[in-house]
């Protein structure tokens, strides 16, 4: 990585992100198709949401026919971290026009954020619209095409449940839980383990009174509050 | 409402809130600042929601009673978690998970 802030440089530096998105989006397309969502709708979903973990959650909630508002609220909660990324990144783009700001913000992901924060170390804090748009557009295009390929391939599998395909979403959550635990530098590991434990207890007992996926929202709202309190009292 | 309309409405709603989460900080930042407490609260969201989604799949709900354990999902979680620790690669994790449950169903004969 160097101080080159052209679109071409951004595009080039985003190739590793493109590779990782290809695998995730392919799995997403397959899982979506297995859940009965058409390739066209899967493509629309990736085009409009463009956030892997949230889309896996969305598919599982669609599968159990949760109320629209509950799913939208859950998606907002999962993607709320984008607000944090935006707040951190925005000062570096203050000189951009309103339209360009919206365009570059629309393609913000965890990975393009990480790349941009890394890039700043080489450019004395400067970032350009051209560079970021190149760096974010490549993963976006990869995500769209891999989602479509996955959805089309997924249709070739008959009775996918027999092969355990319905476990793909759950496996994704296991992976995301672990990767979050592993890569989060902000929260102490012990605190994260305690919260995972709290989540297990709340899910188990919450199932007595709160139906289906609404439970996830309730557990998250309470769990985060517990996290804030524990962090202040013990950490 | 048809399944198609339900799905498309949900996708549009989710797309809208995600897009707003992306662009609003860039637009509003000059005027407002989130309090430290809110930022801290949000930092716990990923770990809690991801683990809760996993755990909810390990049980079968019976409203009014304690849930029962979903053994196939619980057992398949073992190799899946191990593959997460070893590979740190989402595609590998998903493949191991799917194969694990497939093998368990094959052995259990359903």
Interface residues (C-beta under 8 A of the other chain):
Chain A: X20 X23 X24 X26 X27 X36 X37 X41 X44 X45 X48 X49 X50 X51 X52 X53 X54 X57 X58 X60 X62 X65 X68 X69 X71 X72 X74 X75 X76 X77 X78 X79 X80 X81 X82 X83 X84 X85 X86 X87 X89 X90 X91 X93 X94 X98 X101 X102 X105 X106 X107 X108 X162 X163 X164 X165 X166 X167 X168 X170 X171 X172 X173 X174 X175 X176 X177 X178 X179 X180 X181 X182 X184 X186 X187 X192 X195 X196 X198 X199 X200 X202 X203 X204 X205 X207 X208 X209 X211 X212 X213 X215 X216 X219 X220 X223 X224 X225 X227 X228 X231
Chain B: X3 X4 X6 X7 X8 X9 X10 X11 X12 X13 X14 X15 X16 X17 X18 X19 X21 X22 X23 X24 X25 X26 X27 X29 X30 X34 X37 X39 X40 X41 X42 X43 X44 X45 X46 X47 X48 X49 X50 X51 X52 X53 X54 X55 X56 X57 X59 X61 X62 X63 X64 X65 X66 X67 X73 X76 X77 X80 X81 X84 X85 X88 X89 X90 X91 X93 X94 X96 X97 X98 X99 X100 X101 X102 X103 X104 X105
